[in-house]
Amino acid sequence: MNRSCGGFMSMGDRLPCNMEVSREHGLIGAHCTSIFKGEKMRFWISFIVLALTPMAMGQDLTPDKTLRKNRNTYHPVMDVLKTQRTAVTDQQLQDLKTFPLEAIWGVLKGLGYDKYMTGLKGTRPEARLVGRAVTIRYLPRRPDLEAAMTTLAKEGDWPVSYNVRAAEEVKPGDVLVVDLGGEITNGVFFGDISALGAQTAGARGAILYGSTRDLAELREMIDFPVFSMGFDPNVAVEIGVDWNVPIRAGGATVLPGDVVVAEEEAALFFPPQFTAEVITKARELVEKEIYERNLVRQKKYRFRDVYPLNPELHRQFEAEQKAKEQDTKH
């Protein structure tokens, strides 16, 4: 069929033409005949035909039901980030235990990851907890939500109670990071038996934006520190709804697989791909602070010249560091 195309803009000139809509090579388009500078031109114009699908209309897609059986709750943010998040090694986690928390945070602040969790109370206040985050999110119970989570647990073959699930699914080096909305009485995650199950499976400890019960028993678990907002004798009353998704922990965002460095002062969380850089820069910062302390003890310089190092002393520090590096290489 023929249509008048109303013209196309080319080199500033409108080309009035007649179109004959047809199909070529599986494409819908039009042969357009036009007169340009006295010459008859015939050319093919192809059209993109948008079907009235949910995607084209900006509506939600119907998800594949098999997603409901995923061990990790599907989250588009994690789908976008997964190629960036390289694995952190056990040796790197061990190295992170050797640096002061403030040194690590100082590096993270420079990288833009300056949010952290404070107000923690620990079962082992002197302990340092380092590992890989397994994130869990809880919500207050209601009948329809509880019924849905029961259905999902049956389909995915995991326990409805996420403290029990944690004891079954954590891996060596994991740290449980649980968002319970910061509640205390209504924010209990687990007790000592569930904690023992997680420890036996290889978990290194837990950070709870909520609370735990069985404080006396947890204090006896030497290699499993638990940092929480408080302690309460109540049983768990909220329900786990998400497994390994982005969550909130106090003032911080935590993503599954984040590196966790925590003690009673604060808990830090950062993407695993930055681990090597954090270790290198934290080590440099620690060496610099050792140098500054030594100068203070020597009493040879004014304190203002030592902390922070004035330009001359800073050059001296860098020269000594380079000399140490050369000695190490030889």
C-alpha positions in Angstrom: 0.0 0.0 0.0 1.2 3.5 -0.7 1.5 6.2 1.9 2.9 9.8 1.8 5.8 9.8 4.2 5.6 13.5 5.0 9.3 13.8 4.3 12.7 13.2 5.9 15.4 15.6 6.9 18.6 15.1 5.0 21.4 17.7 4.6 19.0 20.4 5.6 16.5 19.5 2.8 13.1 17.9 3.3 12.6 15.0 0.9 8.9 14.5 0.2 8.3 11.0 -1.0 5.8 8.2 -1.5 6.2 5.0 0.6 5.2 1.5 -0.3 5.0 -0.6 2.9 6.3 -4.1 2.4 8.4 -6.9 4.1 11.9 -7.8 3.1 14.2 -10.3 4.7 11.8 -10.6 7.6 11.7 -6.9 8.3 8.8 -4.5 8.0 9.7 -1.4 6.1 9.0 0.8 3.1 10.4 1.5 -0.3 10.5 5.2 -0.6 10.6 7.1 -3.9 11.7 10.7 -3.7 13.1 13.5 -5.9 16.3 15.0 -4.6 18.2 17.7 -6.7 16.4 16.5 -9.8 17.1 12.8 -9.5 14.7 10.1 -8.6 15.8 8.2 -5.6 14.4 4.9 -4.2 15.6 3.6 -0.9 14.5 1.2 1.9 13.4 2.4 5.3 13.1 -0.2 8.0 10.9 0.2 11.0 11.3 -1.1 14.5 8.0 -2.5 15.5 7.4 -2.6 19.3 5.0 -5.3 20.4 2.7 -4.3 23.2 4.7 -6.4 25.7 5.0 -5.6 29.5 8.6 -4.5 28.9 7.6 -2.1 26.1 4.8 -0.7 28.3 7.1 -0.3 31.3 5.2 -2.9 33.3 6.7 -5.5 35.6 7.6 -8.9 34.0 6.3 -12.1 35.4 9.3 -13.8 37.1 10.3 -17.3 36.5 9.0 -19.4 39.3 12.3 -21.2 39.6 13.7 -18.0 41.1 11.8 -18.8 44.2 14.0 -21.8 44.8 17.2 -19.9 44.7 19.3 -20.3 47.8 20.0 -16.6 47.6 17.1 -14.2 47.3 17.2 -12.7 43.8 18.1 -9.0 43.9 18.8 -6.9 40.8 21.5 -4.8 42.6 23.5 -8.0 43.2 22.9 -9.1 39.6 24.5 -5.8 38.4 27.4 -6.0 40.8 28.3 -9.7 40.6 31.1 -9.4 38.0 32.9 -6.7 40.1 32.9 -8.6 43.4 36.1 -10.7 43.3 36.6 -13.3 46.1 38.6 -12.4 49.2 41.2 -15.0 50.3 41.6 -16.5 53.8 45.1 -14.9 53.9 43.7 -11.5 53.2 41.2 -11.9 56.0 44.0 -12.9 58.3 46.1 -9.9 57.3 43.1 -7.6 58.2 43.2 -8.8 61.8 46.6 -7.2 62.3 45.6 -3.5 61.6 43.8 -1.1 64.0 40.2 -0.6 63.1 40.9 3.2 62.6 43.6 2.5 60.1 41.2 0.3 58.0 38.5 2.9 58.3 40.9 5.7 57.2 41.5 3.8 54.0 37.9 3.1 53.4 37.0 6.7 53.9 39.3 7.6 51.1 37.6 5.1 48.9 34.1 6.4 49.7 33.1 3.6 52.0 32.9 5.6 55.2 29.7 4.3 56.8 29.9 1.9 59.7 27.9 0.4 62.5 28.3 1.5 66.1 26.6 1.1 69.5 27.6 -2.6 69.6 27.7 -4.8 72.7 29.8 -7.9 72.4 29.8 -11.4 74.0 33.6 -11.2 73.7 34.4 -7.4 73.9 38.1 -7.9 73.3 37.6 -10.0 70.1 38.2 -8.9 66.5 35.8 -10.5 64.0 36.8 -10.7 60.4 35.1 -12.6 57.6 32.7 -12.6 54.6 29.2 -11.3 55.1 26.2 -13.6 54.8 23.3 -11.1 55.0 19.8 -11.9 56.4 16.8 -9.6 56.7 13.9 -10.0 59.1 10.4 -8.4 59.3 7.7 -8.4 61.9 5.3 -11.4 61.5 1.9 -11.2 60.0 -0.3 -14.2 58.8 0.0 -13.7 55.0 3.8 -13.2 55.2 4.3 -16.2 57.4 2.2 -18.3 55.0 4.3 -17.1 52.0 7.6 -17.8 53.8 6.4 -21.3 54.7 5.6 -22.0 51.1 9.0 -20.7 49.9 10.8 -22.8 52.5 9.0 -25.9 51.2 9.7 -25.1 47.6 13.4 -24.3 48.3 13.9 -27.0 50.9 15.3 -24.8 53.6 14.1 -24.2 57.2 11.5 -21.6 57.8 13.5 -20.3 60.8 16.5 -18.5 59.5 18.6 -19.0 62.6 18.3 -22.7 61.9 19.0 -22.2 58.2 22.1 -20.3 59.1 23.4 -23.3 61.1 22.9 -25.4 58.0 24.1 -23.1 55.2 27.0 -21.0 56.4 30.5 -21.8 55.2 33.9 -21.5 56.8 34.9 -17.8 57.1 31.4 -16.5 57.0 30.0 -13.8 59.3 26.3 -13.6 59.9 25.1 -10.0 59.5 21.4 -9.8 60.3 19.0 -6.9 59.9 16.3 -7.0 62.6 15.4 -3.4 62.5 17.6 -2.5 65.5 15.0 -4.0 67.9 16.0 -5.5 71.2 13.0 -7.3 72.8 11.4 -8.1 69.4 14.8 -8.4 67.6 16.2 -11.7 68.9 18.0 -13.7 66.2 19.3 -16.8 67.9 20.4 -18.5 71.1 23.5 -20.5 72.0 22.4 -23.7 70.3 21.8 -22.1 66.9 25.0 -20.1 67.4 26.9 -23.4 68.1 25.4 -24.9 64.9 26.7 -21.9 62.9 30.1 -22.1 64.6 30.4 -25.8 63.9 29.6 -25.1 60.2 32.6 -22.7 60.1 31.0 -19.3 60.8 33.3 -16.9 62.6 30.7 -14.9 64.4 27.7 -12.7 64.0 26.8 -9.0 63.8 23.1 -8.3 64.7 21.2 -5.1 64.0 19.0 -6.6 66.7 19.7 -8.8 69.7 20.4 -12.3 70.9 19.5 -14.4 73.9 21.6 -16.8 76.0 24.3 -14.2 76.8 26.0 -16.3 79.5 26.3 -19.3 77.2 27.5 -17.2 74.2 30.2 -15.6 76.4 31.7 -19.1 76.8 32.1 -19.5 73.0 35.6 -18.2 72.7 36.0 -18.3 68.9 32.5 -17.0 68.1 32.1 -13.4 69.0 28.6 -11.9 68.7 28.1 -8.1 68.4 24.6 -6.9 68.8 22.5 -3.9 69.8 21.7 -5.7 73.0 20.7 -8.9 74.7 17.2 -10.1 75.7 15.8 -13.4 77.2 12.9 -13.3 74.7 12.6 -15.9 71.9 12.7 -15.0 68.2 9.4 -13.4 67.3 10.2 -11.9 63.8 10.5 -13.8 60.6 13.4 -14.1 58.1 12.4 -13.0 54.7 15.6 -12.4 52.6 18.8 -14.3 52.3 21.9 -12.7 51.0 20.5 -9.3 49.8 21.6 -5.7 50.6 20.6 -4.9 54.1 21.0 -2.1 56.7 23.2 -2.6 59.8 22.9 0.6 61.9 24.3 3.4 59.8 25.9 1.1 57.2 24.8 -0.7 54.1 25.9 -4.3 53.9 26.0 -6.4 50.8 26.4 -10.2 50.7 30.0 -11.1 50.3 31.3 -7.9 51.8 34.4 -8.0 53.9 33.5 -7.6 57.6 36.0 -6.2 60.2 34.4 -5.7 63.6 35.1 -5.2 67.2 33.0 -3.6 70.0 34.0 -0.1 68.9 32.5 -0.5 65.4 31.8 -2.8 62.5 33.1 -2.0 59.0 31.9 -3.4 55.7 33.4 -3.0 52.3 33.4 -4.7 48.8 35.8 -7.6 48.5 37.5 -6.3 45.4 39.1 -3.5 47.5 40.8 -5.8 50.0 44.3 -5.8 48.5 44.3 -2.0 48.3 42.9 -1.7 51.9 45.7 -4.0 53.2 48.4 -2.1 51.4 47.3 1.4 52.4 46.5 0.3 56.0 50.0 -1.1 56.3 51.5 2.2 55.1 49.3 4.2 57.5 50.4 2.0 60.4 54.1 2.3 59.5 53.7 6.1 59.4 52.0 6.2 62.8 54.8 4.1 64.3 57.3 6.5 62.9 55.4 9.5 64.4 55.2 7.8 67.8 59.0 7.2 67.8 59.7 10.8 67.0 57.4 12.0 69.8 59.3 9.8 72.2 62.7 11.1 71.0 61.6 14.7 71.9 63.8 16.1 69.2 61.1 18.0 67.3 58.1 20.2 68.1 55.0 18.1 68.4 53.4 20.2 65.6 56.1 19.1 63.3 55.7 15.5 64.1 51.9 15.2 64.1 51.2 15.5 61.3 54.7 15.1 59.8 56.0 18.4 58.4 57.3 18.2 54.7 60.9 17.6 55.8 60.1 14.8 58.2 57.6 13.3 55.7 60.4 13.1 53.1 62.7 11.5 55.7 60.0 8.9 56.5 59.5 8.1 52.8 63.3 7.7 52.3 63.5 5.3 55.2 60.6 3.3 53.9 62.2 2.9 50.5 65.4 1.8 52.1 63.5 -0.9 54.0 61.8 -2.1 50.8 65.2 -2.4 49.2 66.6 -4.4 52.1 63.6 -6.7 51.9 64.1 -7.3 48.2 67.7 -8.3 48.8 
